[in-house]
Amino acid sequence: MDINILTVFILAIFIGFEVITKVPPTLHTPLMSGSNAISGISIVGAIIASQVTGEIGTWLGLIAVIFATINVVGGFMVTDRMLKMFKRR
């Protein structure tokens, strides 16, 4: 494995952890819901990855599409639940 790729990966872990821990709890749910909706782009990447020649690439692409779809749907469900908390009865 290339040392540059490993370095970027480790730095991304530390920076991501620092950014997430600095978000106040009142903003955490809306920000995470929005980022899950934006991650719908990963569905496009997963579809492209499933076009890789070979049976293993196709199966891995299918698994990636399933997980990305679960992530996006979950983000919208969290957003909907959060918005229902602000409706008056």
C-alpha positions as CSV (number, residue, x, y, z in Angstrom):
1,M,0.0,0.0,0.0
2,D,1.3,3.4,-0.9
3,I,2.4,5.4,2.1
4,N,0.7,8.6,0.8
5,I,-2.7,7.0,0.6
6,L,-2.3,5.6,4.1
7,T,-1.2,9.0,5.4
8,V,-4.3,10.7,3.8
9,F,-6.6,8.0,5.3
10,I,-5.2,8.4,8.8
11,L,-5.4,12.3,8.6
12,A,-9.0,12.0,7.4
13,I,-9.9,9.9,10.4
14,F,-8.4,12.4,12.9
15,I,-9.8,15.5,11.1
16,G,-13.3,13.9,10.8
17,F,-13.3,12.9,14.5
18,E,-12.3,16.5,15.5
19,V,-14.9,18.1,13.3
20,I,-17.7,15.8,14.4
21,T,-16.9,16.2,18.1
22,K,-16.9,20.0,17.9
23,V,-20.5,20.1,16.6
24,P,-23.1,21.1,19.3
25,P,-25.8,18.5,19.9
26,T,-28.5,20.8,18.7
27,L,-27.0,21.0,15.3
28,H,-25.8,17.4,15.0
29,T,-29.1,15.9,13.7
30,P,-29.7,18.5,11.0
31,L,-26.1,18.4,9.8
32,M,-26.0,14.6,9.7
33,S,-29.3,14.4,7.9
34,G,-28.1,16.9,5.3
35,S,-24.8,15.0,4.8
36,N,-26.7,11.8,4.4
37,A,-28.8,13.4,1.7
38,I,-25.7,14.7,0.0
39,S,-24.1,11.3,0.1
40,G,-26.6,10.2,-2.5
41,I,-23.7,11.0,-4.8
42,S,-22.2,7.8,-3.5
43,I,-25.1,5.9,-5.2
44,V,-23.9,7.2,-8.5
45,G,-20.3,6.1,-7.7
46,A,-21.6,2.7,-6.6
47,I,-23.5,2.3,-9.9
48,I,-20.4,3.2,-11.8
49,A,-18.3,0.7,-9.7
50,S,-20.8,-2.0,-10.5
51,Q,-19.9,-1.7,-14.2
52,V,-16.4,-2.9,-13.5
53,T,-15.6,-6.0,-15.5
54,G,-15.7,-9.2,-13.6
55,E,-18.2,-10.8,-11.4
56,I,-16.6,-9.7,-8.1
57,G,-16.8,-6.0,-9.2
58,T,-20.5,-6.4,-10.0
59,W,-21.3,-7.9,-6.7
60,L,-19.3,-5.4,-4.7
61,G,-21.0,-2.6,-6.7
62,L,-24.4,-4.1,-5.9
63,I,-23.5,-4.2,-2.2
64,A,-22.3,-0.6,-2.4
65,V,-25.6,0.5,-4.0
66,I,-27.6,-1.2,-1.3
67,F,-25.6,0.4,1.5
68,A,-25.6,3.9,-0.1
69,T,-29.4,3.7,-0.6
70,I,-29.9,2.7,3.1
71,N,-27.7,5.7,4.1
72,V,-29.7,8.2,2.0
73,V,-33.1,6.8,3.1
74,G,-32.0,6.8,6.7
75,G,-30.9,10.4,6.4
76,F,-34.3,11.5,5.1
77,M,-36.1,9.5,7.8
78,V,-34.1,11.2,10.5
79,T,-34.8,14.6,8.9
80,D,-38.5,13.9,8.7
81,R,-38.6,12.7,12.3
82,M,-36.7,15.8,13.5
83,L,-39.1,18.1,11.6
84,K,-42.1,16.4,13.1
85,M,-40.8,17.5,16.5
86,F,-41.4,21.1,15.6
87,K,-45.0,20.8,14.4
88,R,-47.7,21.9,16.7
89,R,-50.4,19.5,17.6
